[in-house]
Amino acid sequence: MNWYLAVLKNYVGFSGRARRTEYWMFALFNFIIFAVLAILAAITRSPIFWILYGIYGLAVIVPSI
């Protein structure tokens, strides 16, 4: 979890590079969060989870690049 938070703390710091572990842990946590939100949206059929899915996607688009 620390690697995921380290990437988010360096949100717009474009100098330097992320270590391999930071990158893969960030990718793993993103996948898990997206999967959980999509499953909850499909099961409950509530639009709130799709809204959260979209907001989270927009929030992590810059660090994902």
N, C-alpha and C positions, 0 to 999 in steps of 0.2 A: 504494500500500500504506500510505503514511503516513496517508491520510485514514481508512482502515479502522481502523488502530490508534488514531487520535485519538478515534474514536467509542467504541471499547472502553475507552480510558483514562478517558473521562468516563461510565462505565457508569451510575452512579446520580446524576449531576449534573443535576438537573432545572431548573437555572436557565440561562437563555440559550437560544440556538437554534443548530442546526448550519447551516453554510453549504450551499448547493446542491450543491457538489462533494462535500463530505463525505457528504451523504445518498446521492447517486447512486453514489458509489464503494462505500459500504457495501452498498447494495442489489445492486450488480453482483458484488462479492466473495461476498456471501451466496448469490446465485443460482448462481455458479460452484461454490462449495463444496458446496451442496446437490445440484447436478446431478452432480458427480463422485462423491459418496458414493452417490447413488441408482444411478448407472450401475455402479459397482463392486459394489454389493450385488446388482444384477440379473445381472451377468456371473458373479460368483463364487458366487452363491447362499449366501453365508456370512452368518450372522446378526450377525456382529461389525460389519459396515458399517451395518446397520439400527440397531444399538445406538449406534454413533457418530453416525449421522444424528439420532437422537432426543436424544442428549446435546448435540450442537451446537445443535439447534433450541431446546432449553430454555435453553442458555447465552446465546443471542443474542435471546431473546424480549423482554427489557426494552429493550435498545438499539433494537430494531426498532420499538418503539412510538414 
